[in-house]
Amino acid sequence: MKLTPLNRRRLELFKAHRRGWWSLWLFLALFAASLGAELIANDKPLLVRYDGDWYFPVFKRYPETTFGGEFPLTTNYKTPYIRDLIEEKDGWMLWPPIPFSYSSINYELTVPTPAPPSQVNWLGTDDQGRDVLARVIYGFRISVLFAITLTLLSSLVGVVVGALQGFHGGWVDLLGQRFLEIWSGLPVLYLLIILASFVQPNFWWLLGIMLLFSWMSLVDVVRAEFLRGRNLEYVRAARALGMSNGAIMYRHILPNAMVSTMTFMPFILTGAIGTLTALDFLGFGLPPGAPSLGELVAQGKANLQSPWLGITAFVVLALMLSLLVFIGEAARDAFDPRK
């Protein structure tokens, strides 16, 4: 796709912000790695060679009877019994770099949990014997996917509401502003906790609850752009030519409003990750057992004698949020009309 001279200039400004440019690539690399978490951290082998056939346990479940076992149950490839059955047929197994999933428990620990970092568990285990590094990888993926989904949906709602208020003005703008004043004055975190306590929270339920409040951050910015743009000469000319209000909003005013919207999106993303982490830390977030960075923070707080838990949570969250802030700063400079 060919870029316009304006967008090419914005891309050059973004690249000139070296900290933001390299932060973008580092964040994309970490996110891409987390998308393939099952290939990096899993309690099932990536590949099994048995009796001349190939099997892919990471993608498909096989019963024990497939490898000569006695029961039609899901195969536990870490048991000596299954290993011996596979080796009897000149077979072998290819394991991922981290042979644990986010819910896997290391039953071969020789020290009490939480176990310190070792050659088997690179970042140690939590108080349930689960591998910390595996939970960090899966938790990073859930946090970013949740934040991206929430950011896109809240931006869509915020842009629509701000556009309607700014373009129509009058009673639409007046009533909309009064509603926003009341809605934004509610204690969001307390309401999230109350609503999350009514039902068993999950990914989509939390997304819907947080969407009720997160869309307001873009309304004022978009509203101001539409209030300014609706009286410009080219908008009046389009209206005089008989163009509909929807077409004027979409084709003539919205592109200008999207400039400020794009600069705010990385910071909305950061806020979404922080809110999800806070809810998980308080126990009102994702279901128990789900990989969560907030739950890791709570583990560090509850196990002060195991500093690797708190240090890991701090480093991961600090790195993730810092990268997003640096990307947001670069995007702000790239879309700055003064440049």
Sequence and secondary structure as in RCSB ss.txt:
>XXXX:A:sequence
MKLTPLNRRRLELFKAHRRGWWSLWLFLALFAASLGAELIANDKPLLVRYDGDWYFPVFKRYPETTFGGEFPLTT
NYKTPYIRDLIEEKDGWMLWPPIPFSYSSINYELTVPTPAPPSQVNWLGTDDQGRDVLARVIYGFRISVLFAITL
TLLSSLVGVVVGALQGFHGGWVDLLGQRFLEIWSGLPVLYLLIILASFVQPNFWWLLGIMLLFSWMSLVDVVRAE
FLRGRNLEYVRAARALGMSNGAIMYRHILPNAMVSTMTFMPFILTGAIGTLTALDFLGFGLPPGAPSLGELVAQG
KANLQSPWLGITAFVVLALMLSLLVFIGEAARDAFDPRK
>XXXX:A:secstr
    HHHHHHHHHHHHSHHHHHHHHHHHHHHHHHHTHHHHB SS SEEEETTEEE TTTS  BGGGGT SS SB 
 TTSHHHHHHHHHTT EEE  SB   TT B TT SS SS    SSSTT B TTSBBHHHHHHHHHHHHHHHHHHH
HHHHHHHHHHHHHHHHHH HHHHHHHHHHHHHHHTS HHHHHHHHHTTS   HHHHHHHHHHHHGGGGHHHHHHH
HHHHTTSHHHHHHHHTT  HHHHIIIIIHHHHHHHHHHHHHHHHHHHHHHHHHHHHHT SS TTS  HHHHHHHH
HH TT HHHHHHHHHHHHHHHHHHHHHHHHHHHHT TT 
